[in-house]
Structure formats: C-alpha cells, structure tokens
C-alpha cells in the first residue's frame, strides 16, 4: 500500500471563487462572505489535511463552480 492515496473530490455549480481570492482561501480569517462565518473553515481543513500528510487543492471559475480535491495517504 506504499504510495497509495485516497482522493476525495467535491464539486458544486455555485458562484465560484474569483481568481484574486483563490490564493487567499486557506488563510485564517479570510472570507468573501461579509457578516457571516469566521473565515476559519478552510484554514482548519488545510491544517488537518496537511498534518496527516495530505494535500488540498481548489479549482474554481466564476459563475461556473468550484472543485475541491483532497488527497490523503493510506
């Protein structure tokens, strides 16, 4: 099972994320939603995943949607 990984992919057809914001989405307290949320959700996910030797990546297009891929080692 060496070098085997689990890939989890989430896709939506929502508003998407602007290119200018993509680089910031894993920063603590960053949010595009004014007045709601703490901006910690993706930061917490990023830290948990990387602490387990995994990776998380995002592809997004405005007005099309977003895909988040998580890769974790077995």
Buried (B, 14 or more C-beta within 10 A) or exposed (E): EEEEEEEEEEEEEEEBBEEEBBEEBBEEEBBEEEEEEEBBEBBEBBBEBEEEEBBBEBBBEEEEBBEBBBBBEE
